[in-house]
Amino acid sequence: MVSELRPGKPLNPRYIRALVARLGEKAGIEKRVTPHVLRHTAATRMLKAIGDVRRVQEFLGHANVGTTQIYTEVLAQDVAEAVDAVPDVEMEPRPRNDEAERLAAEVLEVLPAEVREALSRMVNDR
């Protein structure tokens, strides 16, 4: 039986996949949950939190940073979707909001260089 647990013995990968799927269902998650999805989610959240793709690469054990950079594309896509969700408005002069500009600069500063470059390309292509 797949669910057989033996102290001191490795867990069967099928058991782990089934356990994660059951816990996902029990949590009410409608999408399919797998160990790889959990790994991807953890890496994406870590990248959002620390903004350092090299540290995420070490965490994941990727030999090539290019493999890890897939997660930066997810972040750029999140930002692009958020920008697209904002309704278009007529360009009207509005008062300067120095606090908002300072916060925006801080947010951009913590993003990985690849994400900042992708955002810049998206803004300039519009």
C-alpha positions in Angstrom: 0.0 0.0 0.0 1.3 3.5 -0.9 0.4 5.0 2.5 2.5 2.6 4.5 4.9 4.5 6.8 7.9 2.9 8.2 10.0 4.7 10.8 13.5 5.5 9.6 12.6 4.6 6.0 12.2 7.1 3.1 8.7 8.1 2.1 7.3 6.8 -1.1 7.1 9.6 -3.7 3.6 8.5 -4.6 2.5 8.7 -1.0 3.8 12.3 -0.8 2.0 13.3 -4.1 -1.2 11.8 -2.8 -0.8 13.4 0.6 -0.2 16.9 -0.9 -3.2 16.4 -3.2 -5.5 15.4 -0.3 -4.3 18.3 1.8 -4.9 20.7 -1.1 -8.5 19.4 -1.5 -9.1 19.6 2.3 -7.8 23.2 2.2 -10.4 24.0 -0.5 -7.9 24.7 -3.2 -9.6 24.1 -6.5 -6.5 23.9 -8.7 -4.4 20.7 -8.7 -1.8 20.8 -5.9 1.5 18.9 -6.3 4.9 19.0 -4.5 6.2 20.8 -7.6 3.5 23.5 -7.4 4.4 24.0 -3.7 8.1 24.4 -4.6 7.2 26.9 -7.3 5.0 28.8 -4.9 7.7 28.9 -2.3 10.3 30.1 -4.8 8.0 32.8 -6.2 7.1 34.1 -2.7 10.7 34.1 -1.7 11.7 36.0 -4.8 8.9 38.6 -4.1 10.1 38.9 -0.5 13.8 39.2 -0.9 14.2 40.3 -4.6 17.4 38.3 -5.1 17.3 35.7 -7.8 20.7 34.3 -6.9 19.6 33.5 -3.3 16.5 31.8 -4.6 18.7 29.9 -7.0 20.8 28.6 -4.1 17.6 27.7 -2.1 16.2 25.7 -5.1 19.6 24.1 -5.8 19.5 25.1 -9.5 22.9 24.8 -11.2 22.0 27.5 -13.7 20.5 30.9 -12.8 18.5 30.8 -16.1 16.4 28.1 -14.7 15.6 30.2 -11.6 14.8 33.3 -13.8 11.6 31.6 -14.9 10.3 32.9 -11.6 11.2 36.5 -12.5 9.0 36.1 -15.6 6.1 35.2 -13.3 6.7 38.4 -11.3 6.8 40.5 -14.4 3.6 38.9 -15.6 2.0 39.7 -12.2 3.0 43.3 -12.6 1.8 43.5 -16.2 -1.6 42.0 -15.2 -1.9 44.5 -12.4 -1.1 47.4 -14.7 -3.6 46.1 -17.3 -6.3 45.9 -14.5 -6.1 49.7 -13.9 -8.7 51.4 -16.0 -7.5 53.9 -18.6 -8.1 57.6 -17.7 -7.7 60.8 -19.5 -4.4 62.4 -18.9 -5.2 65.3 -16.6 -2.7 67.3 -14.7 -2.8 66.3 -11.1 -1.0 67.5 -8.0 2.4 65.9 -7.2 2.3 63.3 -4.6 5.9 63.1 -3.3 5.0 60.3 -0.9 3.5 58.1 -3.6 6.6 58.7 -5.9 8.9 57.8 -3.0 7.0 54.6 -2.3 7.0 53.7 -6.0 10.8 54.2 -6.1 11.2 52.0 -3.1 9.1 49.2 -4.6 11.1 49.4 -7.9 14.4 49.3 -6.0 13.7 45.9 -4.4 12.7 44.2 -7.7 15.4 42.2 -9.4 17.1 43.9 -12.3 15.5 41.5 -14.8 12.0 42.5 -13.6 12.8 46.2 -13.7 14.1 45.8 -17.2 11.0 43.9 -18.3 8.8 46.6 -16.8 10.7 49.3 -18.5 10.3 47.5 -21.9 6.6 47.1 -21.3 6.1 50.7 -20.4 8.2 51.9 -23.4 6.4 49.6 -25.8 3.0 51.1 -25.0 
